[in-house]
């Protein structure tokens, strides 16, 4: 009898975990849209877009962290180089094209989205596929090639905003502050870092993939981790250590009409290939 009860308990626990894992799905897909060329402004071209669709499949309302931050509808990548200009100057398009003369046709890459998402730098990583795991690897140079065009597009979008000129030159890091981790501020000041979904609702973040189209190659996009965390990392000053330290800040269980969702979610991979310069 005890064994039967234990079996039922384990079965129900697994069923609950299975059902919870179905509550949130984060789906990746590729669409194409007609837009003006990033340099030749009078030319219309087909631009690939990565869609990240968040879907609430349950009866409850949930809020949770985005898997990556959407800054100007662009992905940022791990890179230690600045190519084609400084953060105070608009990168030169032709210099970038010359630097990116090497093409990656018939080469395969994995693109992990949302690495270091708790910091909300929105940083991703592109790695050759297959990767030789017997060797130590720094981020592949393709990350810098992609970031160079991302920087060009971002500058073009924000060139009239002088404050942005001091933020360019690499991934933009956004630190959570403890003072913002209260219901009103989560719903307002930092709301763009979260997804708020009522039962049955969806939310879509769209990212421009023109940088991938320029450098060419075949890319498989996936979400870097399969867990939505229930905390963020905040930077606080430690007076005893006389320096800033990172601390975990647990997110609130309830914000307005939304419950905190954390744990596993359903997701997929999506692959797109580019073989010709447009």
Residue, then its C-alpha position, 0 to 999 in steps of 0.5 A: x500500500x505504501x509503495x502504491x501511495x509512493x508511486x501515485x505521489x511520484x506520478x502526480x509530482x511528475x504530472x504537475x511538473x510536466x503541466x507547469x513546463x507546458x505553461x510557457x513556450x518561447x518559440x523562434x521563427x524567421x520571417x522576411x520583410x521589405x526594408x530600405x538597404x542599411x546604406x543605399x537608402x533608396x534601395x528596397x531589399x528583403x531583410x531577415x527577422x528573428x521572431x521570439x514569441x512568448x506564449x502563455x498556455x495556462x489559465x493564470x497570468x504570469x510575468x517573467x524575465x525575457x531571455x534576452x533584452x531587445x535593444x533597437x531590435x538588434x542582437x549583441x555578441x561577445x566581442x573585444x574589438x571595435x571595428x570600423x570606427x570608435x564609439x564617437x564616430x559612425x563606422x564606415x560602411x565600406x571599411x566594414x564591407x572590406x573587413x568582412x570580405x571573407x564569407x562564410x558560405x557553407x559554414x555552419x554556426x550555432x547562435x546561443x541567445x541570452x547568455x548572461x541574460x541576468x545582467x541584461x546586456x542581451x549578449x549572445x554567442x556565435x560558435x562554429x558547428x561542430x566545435x572542437x571541444x578538445x581545444x580551448x576557445x575564445x569567442x570566434x571572430x565572426x562575433x566581432x564581424x556581426x557586432x561591427x554591422x550591429x554597431x553601424x545600424x544602431x548608430x544610424x538609428x540613434x545618430x541624432x541622440x548625442x547620449x547614445x554616442x557614448x554608449x556605442x562601441x560594444x554590447x550595452x550593459x544594463x544593470x538591475x538596481x535594487x531600488x527598481x525591484x518593486x511592483x510599481x517600478x517592475x511594471x513601469x521603469x524596467x518593464x521592458x526587461x520582462x514579459x507580462x502575459x495574461x492567460x492565452x496571450x502572446x508577446x513577440x520580440x523581433x530582431x533584425x538579422x541583416x548582419x548575418x545576411x551580410x557575412x553569410x553562412x548558415x545559423x541555428x538559433x536557440x535559447x542558451x538556457x532552458x530555465x527562467x530564473x526567479x532572481x536578477x543580479x544587482x550591483x550594490x556597493x559594499x562599504x566594508x569591502x569598499x567596492x561594488x559587489x553582485x548580489x542575487x535579488x529574488x523577484x517578487x511572487x506577485x506584481x499587479x495581476x501577474x504571478x512570477x513564472x520561473x523554471x522550465x519552458x518549451x522552446x525550439x531551434x530555427x535555422x536560416x542560411x545566407x549564401x549571396x551578398x544582396 
